[in-house]
Amino acid sequence: MQISKGYDKSSTQPANKPIAENGTVRVLKGHEINLRAGGPKGRVVGQLKEGDELTYDHKVVTNGHRYVISGSLYLAITPTEKRENWWVDVKTR
């Protein structure tokens, strides 16, 4: 499995356009992350807590964060590009 940073520097797509990618994220110890409907600024519809997992099909960089997208649900996975600051463990397929 490959670790993904939630974005693709070699992509010619704009930073705010979703990029197809399949993977799973697992929330790391001590973190709780809001799950939003429809977009990065969408309504909070749930929260993932330590140990929870989410399978995703796209990723996007927007609104100051990296997000993974599962259907129409968005989950912010990191506030910065530095791996040690991530809130989740990401595994791509």
C-alpha positions as CSV (number, residue, x, y, z in Angstrom):
1,M,0.0,0.0,0.0
2,Q,1.1,3.6,-0.7
3,I,0.7,6.5,1.6
4,S,-1.2,9.4,-0.1
5,K,-0.8,13.1,0.9
6,G,-4.3,13.8,-0.3
7,Y,-3.2,15.7,-3.3
8,D,-1.2,15.2,-6.5
9,K,1.5,17.7,-7.2
10,S,2.0,16.3,-10.7
11,S,-1.7,16.7,-11.6
12,T,-2.7,19.3,-14.1
13,Q,-6.1,19.6,-12.5
14,P,-6.9,22.7,-10.4
15,A,-6.3,22.3,-6.7
16,N,-10.0,22.5,-5.9
17,K,-11.2,19.9,-8.4
18,P,-11.6,16.4,-7.0
19,I,-9.0,13.8,-8.1
20,A,-10.1,10.2,-8.4
21,E,-8.4,8.0,-5.8
22,N,-9.6,5.0,-3.8
23,G,-8.4,4.4,-0.3
24,T,-9.2,4.1,3.4
25,V,-8.5,6.5,6.2
26,R,-8.3,5.6,9.9
27,V,-8.6,8.4,12.5
28,L,-5.5,8.6,14.7
29,K,-5.4,8.6,18.5
30,G,-6.8,11.6,20.2
31,H,-8.6,13.1,17.1
32,E,-12.2,13.7,16.2
33,I,-13.1,14.9,12.7
34,N,-16.3,16.3,11.3
35,L,-17.9,14.6,8.4
36,R,-19.6,17.1,6.1
37,A,-22.3,16.7,3.5
38,G,-21.9,18.0,-0.1
39,G,-18.6,19.9,0.3
40,P,-15.9,21.2,2.6
41,K,-18.2,23.8,4.0
42,G,-21.3,21.6,4.1
43,R,-23.4,20.7,7.0
44,V,-21.8,18.5,9.6
45,V,-23.6,15.2,9.5
46,G,-21.4,13.2,11.8
47,Q,-18.1,12.8,13.4
48,L,-15.4,10.2,13.1
49,K,-13.4,9.4,16.3
50,E,-10.2,7.6,17.1
51,G,-10.1,4.3,15.3
52,D,-13.0,4.9,13.0
53,E,-12.4,4.2,9.3
54,L,-13.8,5.7,6.1
55,T,-13.4,4.3,2.5
56,Y,-13.1,7.1,0.0
57,D,-13.2,7.5,-3.8
58,H,-11.7,11.0,-4.4
59,K,-9.5,13.6,-2.8
60,V,-9.3,17.4,-3.0
61,V,-7.2,20.3,-1.7
62,T,-9.5,23.2,-0.9
63,N,-10.6,25.5,2.0
64,G,-7.1,25.3,3.5
65,H,-7.2,21.5,4.0
66,R,-6.8,18.2,2.3
67,Y,-10.1,16.3,2.1
68,V,-11.1,12.8,1.1
69,I,-14.5,12.3,-0.4
70,S,-16.8,9.3,0.1
71,G,-19.8,9.7,-2.2
72,S,-21.0,13.1,-1.2
73,L,-19.3,13.2,2.2
74,Y,-16.2,15.2,2.9
75,L,-13.6,14.5,5.6
76,A,-10.7,16.9,6.3
77,I,-7.6,14.7,6.7
78,T,-4.9,17.3,7.4
79,P,-4.3,21.0,8.1
80,T,-0.7,21.0,6.6
81,E,1.5,19.1,4.1
82,K,3.7,17.7,7.0
83,R,2.8,14.1,7.6
84,E,3.3,14.4,11.4
85,N,0.4,16.9,11.6
86,W,-2.2,14.6,9.9
87,W,-5.3,13.5,11.8
88,V,-5.6,10.2,9.9
89,D,-3.6,7.3,8.5
90,V,-4.2,7.1,4.8
91,K,-3.9,3.9,2.7
92,T,-4.6,4.0,-1.1
93,R,-5.6,1.0,-3.2
